[in-house]
Amino acid sequence: MELIQEMNTKRQELNAAITILRDRGIDKAKSEHNYRVALAQEMLIQRDNKVPVTIISDIVRGKKEIAKLKLDRDISEVLYETAFEKIRTLKMELQLLESNIATGKQ
């Protein structure tokens, strides 16, 4: 009975983790959007300012606001990947519990 209770708990954790993954996926997409839009806008500004094309990318990515948006994007990516790994771990734990239940181990 203890294994079944533990399995139910893991299922609840899995459902919660899936919700977290969804939310982090949305945050990840928004962060990517914000970064790319700001990057493109700043590149256009630099082009209008006659900055040579060969160095625009370096200049723009070095701007504090753009670098902060990239940092936010990277953090969102890490949080998303962490949530995804949590789901994988919970699935493996559930499989172990199912295996133990099937073999009658306590």
Protein Blocks (a to p, Z undefined) as FASTA:
>chain_A
ZZmmmmmmmmmmmmmmmmmmmmmmmmmmmmmmmmmmmmmmmmmmmmmnopafklmmmmmm
mpmklmmmmmmmmmmmmmmmmmmmmmmmmmmmmmmmmmmmmnopZZ
